[in-house]
Amino acid sequence: MAEKTPHQNVRFESAGTEAHGYLALPESGSGPGVIVIQEWWGLTDHIRDVADRLAAQGFVALAPDLFGGWITHDGDEAADMMSRLPEEKGAELLAGAVEYLLASEAVTSSKLGVIGFCMGGGFVLQLAAQQGEKIAAAVPFYGVGQGVPNDFSGVRAAIQGHYANFDDFYPVAEAHRQEEQIRAESGAEVNYFYYDGKHAFHNDENPAGNYDPALAQLAFERAVDFLREKVS
C-alpha cells in the first residue's frame, strides 16, 4: 500500500513553487553534481541509497522527489502515481533541480550528470534534451514512461544507456531504435549496453522480482566511471 515516507532533506524553487529532494554530499563536502531520478515507486530507500553510493564516489547527488514523499512497492499503485505526474510537471521540477544544483557551493562542476531508472530513465532523456549544454552526461536505465521525448535534437550530453534484453516494459528492439534515433538527431556520443536480464534488474529492493546482483554491479560501475569521466 502507498505510504508517505519522505527522504526529503532539501528544498528548492521549481517553476515558482517549492520542490523537495534528497541531497547526498561526499565526505569532502564538495564534488561534481549529479541528479538521480526515481522509478515509478517513488523516492524509496533504494533511490536514496543510489544517491548515497554516488556521494561515496565523490559526487554531490540530488534525488528530486517527484511524488511529494509518496512511495509504494505495488505495481498498480506505482502505475497510478506515475500516471498522475504530467510530463510537463516532471520536466519543470527537474529543471528546478538543475538550477539548484548548479548554484550550490558544494558543486564543483560547471555541468551536471543525470542518472535515472524506469520512469526516471525516461526523464533522464527528457532532461538532457531540455537542458542542452547544462547536462554533460546522461545515464538512463531501461527508461520508459511519459518523460521519454520524441525529439532528441536538443541533447548535448554524452549518453550511456543500460537496457535489458528481456524487458517486458520496453522491448529491446525499441531500445536499439532509440539509440540510433538519439545518435542521428543529436550528434551526441551515444553508447547503450544491453544485458541478459529483465526490467529493473538494478533495483535491489526487488519489487518487480527482477533484481540481478551481477548485472546491477556491472552496470553501476560502468555508470560511475562514465559520470566521473564526463562531469567536471
Beta strands, then each sheet from edge to edge (+ up, - down):
strand 1: 3-4
strand 2: 10-14
strand 3: 17-24
strand 4: 31-37
strand 5: 60-64
strand 6: 70-71
strand 7: 107-117
strand 8: 135-141
strand 9: 158-164
strand 10: 190-195
sheet 1: 1+ 6-
sheet 2: 2+ 3- 5+ 4+ 7+ 8+ 9+ 10+
end
